[in-house]
Amino acid sequence: MRRSLLVYDGSRSLFRAAAEAATSRSDDVRAVRWDSPAVQAFLEAQFDDRPFAFLLVEDDAVYVGEAAVERIVARTGVADSVVEGLRRAYATGGGVFGRVLHGRTIADLDGTFPLTADAAAHLEDLREVREIPVRDGRTDA
C-alpha cells in the first residue's frame, strides 16, 4: 500500500502542527517537509524546478496550491462550504502569507498534474507503508 504525501514547509512549529493535525486522523497520509532531499529531488523530476508550494501527492496525481488545499481539507470530511472557503483563502492570501510567514514567495503553480514515473521513483520509500513486526511472545535466551 502506498501513502499519500502532504508536502509542507516545516520551518516553523505552526506549520509542523498544522501538518500533524491534517494527517493525524489518517494512516494513509504522511507529512513530509518541503526541504527534505527526497522531496527536492521529486520536485526537480516532476516540474524541472523546485517550486515552493503546498502539495499533495495522491495515487498518480500531484495536487498543487489551491488544488492541494481543497483535496486535503475535503479528506477531513468537513462541509463543502468550509473546503471552498479555505481554498479561496489560499488563493487570495497565499502569496502574502508566504512572504510574511514562510519568508519566500509561493510558486505561481496551481492545479492537478499527472505524477511522472521519474518523480514517483524519488518518493517510493516515503510512500511505502511498513508494518511494525509483532513479537510472538517468545523470549530470546
C-alpha positions in Angstrom: 0.0 0.0 0.0 1.2 3.5 -0.8 0.6 6.5 1.3 -0.4 9.9 0.1 2.2 12.6 0.8 1.5 16.1 2.1 4.4 18.3 1.2 4.6 21.3 3.6 7.0 23.9 4.9 8.3 22.5 8.2 10.5 25.5 9.1 8.1 26.8 11.8 6.3 25.0 14.6 3.0 26.4 13.5 3.3 24.7 10.1 4.5 21.4 11.7 1.5 21.4 14.0 -0.9 22.1 11.1 0.6 19.3 9.1 0.3 17.0 12.1 -3.3 18.0 12.5 -4.1 17.4 8.8 -2.5 13.9 8.9 -3.1 12.6 12.4 -6.5 11.1 11.6 -5.4 9.2 8.6 -2.9 6.3 8.4 -2.7 6.8 4.6 -1.3 10.3 4.6 2.3 11.2 5.6 3.5 14.7 6.0 6.9 15.4 4.5 8.9 18.6 4.7 9.4 20.6 1.5 13.1 20.9 2.2 13.8 17.2 2.5 16.3 15.8 0.0 13.8 13.3 -1.4 11.1 16.0 -1.9 13.6 18.3 -3.6 14.6 15.5 -6.0 10.9 14.8 -6.6 10.2 18.4 -7.4 13.1 18.6 -9.8 11.9 15.4 -11.6 8.2 16.4 -11.6 8.5 20.1 -12.5 12.1 20.7 -13.8 12.3 23.1 -10.9 11.9 23.2 -7.1 8.7 25.3 -6.7 7.9 26.3 -3.1 4.3 25.2 -2.9 1.8 23.3 -0.8 1.4 19.8 -2.5 -0.4 16.6 -2.0 0.7 13.5 -3.9 -2.1 11.1 -4.1 -2.1 7.9 -6.2 -0.8 9.1 -9.6 -1.6 12.7 -9.2 0.1 15.8 -7.8 -2.2 18.5 -6.4 -0.6 21.9 -6.0 -1.6 25.1 -4.4 -5.4 25.6 -4.2 -6.0 22.1 -5.5 -3.9 20.7 -2.7 -5.7 22.7 -0.1 -9.1 21.7 -1.4 -8.1 18.0 -1.6 -6.6 17.7 1.9 -9.3 19.6 3.6 -12.0 17.6 1.8 -10.4 14.4 3.1 -11.2 15.5 6.6 -15.0 15.4 5.9 -15.8 19.0 6.7 -18.6 20.8 4.9 -18.1 21.8 1.3 -18.5 25.5 2.2 -15.5 25.2 4.6 -13.5 23.5 1.9 -14.4 26.2 -0.6 -13.6 29.0 2.0 -10.2 27.6 2.7 -9.4 27.2 -1.0 -10.4 30.8 -1.6 -8.4 32.0 1.4 -5.3 30.3 -0.1 -6.0 31.8 -3.5 -6.3 35.3 -2.2 -3.9 35.3 0.7 -1.3 32.6 -0.1 1.2 35.0 -1.7 1.3 37.5 1.1 1.1 34.7 3.7 4.1 33.0 2.0 6.2 36.1 2.0 5.4 37.1 5.6 5.4 33.7 7.4 7.4 31.5 5.1 10.0 34.1 4.1 9.6 33.3 0.5 7.1 33.6 -2.3 4.8 30.7 -3.0 5.2 29.4 -6.6 2.6 30.5 -9.1 1.6 27.0 -9.7 -1.9 25.6 -9.1 -3.9 22.5 -10.3 -3.6 18.8 -10.6 -0.8 17.2 -12.6 -0.1 13.6 -13.5 2.7 12.1 -11.5 5.7 11.3 -13.8 7.5 8.0 -13.4 10.8 9.8 -12.8 9.2 11.8 -10.0 7.5 8.8 -8.5 10.8 7.0 -8.1 12.0 9.6 -5.7 9.0 9.1 -3.4 8.9 5.3 -3.2 10.4 5.0 0.2 8.3 7.8 1.6 5.1 6.4 0.3 5.6 2.7 1.3 3.7 1.6 4.3 5.8 -0.5 6.6 4.3 -2.8 9.1 5.8 -2.9 12.6 6.7 -6.5 13.4 4.7 -8.1 16.2 6.7 -10.2 18.6 5.4 -13.7 19.1 5.8 -13.7 22.8 8.8 -15.9 23.0 11.9 -14.7 24.7 15.3 -15.0 23.2 17.7 -16.7 25.5 
